[in-house]
Amino acid sequence: MTQIDKTAPVMVTGATGYVAGWVVKKLLDEGFTVHAAVRNPDAAEKLKYLNEVAGKSTGKIKYFKADLLEEGSYAKSMEGCQLVYHTASPFTVHVKDPQKELIDPAKLGTRNVLEQANKTDSVKRVVVTSSCAAIYGDNIDLQKTKNCAFTEEDWNETSSLDHQAYSYSKKLAEKEAWEIAEKQDRWDLVVVNPSFVVGPGVNPKGTSESFAIMKQFGDGTMKTGAPRWGMGVIDVRDLAEAHYNAGFIPEAKGRHIISAHNSDFVEMAQSLIKHYGKAYPFPRKALPKGMVWLLGPLLTAGLTRKMINLNVNHPFKADNSKSIRELGMNYRSLDESMVDFFQQLIDTGVFDR
Ligand code: NAP
């Protein structure tokens, strides 16, 4: 049982990120002082959105310069905080050197932040933003689960540096977090494991992979159809609620799958078609797997035939009951999340060309 003093500042790593944006907003709206650890506190354009949110809230935001790969760089931002949210980690699939660009910042960064928690006496709880990617590697892994659904007991055993390197980075980072947490008993670790995140960003020009994927629904990339690639979907606003509750519910414990819908690209597009009709070149049918296998790797950087074999026409199913029972989650509809996100892309001019 961990009681967090609501007058103490709360630290958020990677505060300029897509997921972190709504976590910071929630904390500011609740009146907290947020210690926002960011790579570049002079990036006026990125901080503008957080400053606007802070201006309309009862809370305060203070920026601190920190980098996942610079040991000790989170010391100042953590000072006096009882609760630390560690969200920073690169989320991209387009990398040349996965070790340098994904694994090192994810794993060494987690070590850096959590070792700092060990050195900061005020810290009582650390909430780490992991991922469903730390739970499974490919959809085909579902066949090895006990009740045909991924649960918090599952770990990704199939990703590697050469196959699904982002997922591998998330598994290594979360393992690292548990290893460090279990060696001490002053602070407890609570982990959230979101599936694919959608929904409007606090910063409407986010650089998370979520924006790039959502754009492809409307820019013609998928106009001939989409692969039936199973995935879980969670709204970024619901995910912020999950982070908040993971931080403040005294009994919160362990890992939590945060995923509202077991879905796939074709079904996700249906939410947009219902709302926008023929206004955009949405994918209207599922592509035959053979065609995806043949053409996918030629058209999409980073997509391999192995990934297609193990994921296309294989469903994703996760059991989110722990999040409902223990974090009080009440998930919004897929239609609402998809339409609100797509509308934000329209409003920012992404399709004006
Ligand atoms: P994002 O917008 O790209 O945010 C990533 C954050 O990490 C950014 O704030 C970035 O800082 C920071 N970061 C990256 N490298 C860093 C470094 N070397 N030092 C310090 N900060 C660094 O992506 P996101 O989607 O919000 O992802 C946030 C977290 O959610 C990640 O842990 C990700 O794995 C997890 N997650 C995301 C999804 C999803 O579908 N989006 C799903 C499951 C889990 P800058 O702003 O300076 O670039």
Residues whose N, C-alpha, C, O or C-beta is under 5 A from the ligand:
A	BS01	NAP	G14 A15 T16 G17 Y18 V19 A20 R39 A66 D67 L68 L69 T87 A88 S89 P90 F91 P105 T129 S130 S131 P194 S195 F196 V197 T207 S208 S210
